[in-house]
Amino acid sequence: MENENVDYAEMYRQMVRAAESAIRILVEAQRKCEEMYIRAGTPAPPIDLNEHRKEH
């Protein structure tokens, strides 16, 4: 049963705006991390991303 009171176009626009905002946040975080890495000038030690799984 379709609800005529629902503005599906607005729901879609809101989801697209939220997705675009999330992408911008992630891109900005990546840019900042890359700048930090470049400023440090020395390679960072490797990080074991699975290390936290070993503890559990």
N, C-alpha and C positions, 0 to 999 in steps of 0.2 A: 504494500500500500504506500503510495507516494504522498508525502506531506507537502502541500502547496505553500506552507508558511516558511519553508526552508529556502534560503537564498543560496543555491548550490554554487553559483558563480562567485559570490562573495566568499564562500567557504574555500573554494579553490584559490582565489586571489590571496587569502590570508595564509594558506599553506605555502604558496609560492613565496610570499614575502618572508615568512619564517625560515624557509629553506635557504633563501638568498642571504638572509642575515646570518644564519649559522655558517654558511660557506665563507662569508666575509670574516667572521670571527676566527675560523680555522686558518684561513690564509694569513691573516694578520699575526696570529700566534706563530705560524711557521716562519714568517718573515723575521719576527723578533728573535726567534731561536737561531735562525741562520746568521743574523747580525751578531748575536752573542758569540757564536762559534767563530766567526771571522775575526771579531775583536780579540778573542782569546789567543789566537795565533798559534796555538799548539793543539795537536789532535787530542781529542778526549779519549779516555780509556773506553774499551768496548763495554756495553751494558748488556747484561743477560736479562732480557725481557721476561724470560720464563722463571726467573729466580723466585718470584713470589709464589709460584705454583708449587715449588719444592717444599715450602714451609707448611703448606696446608695438607 
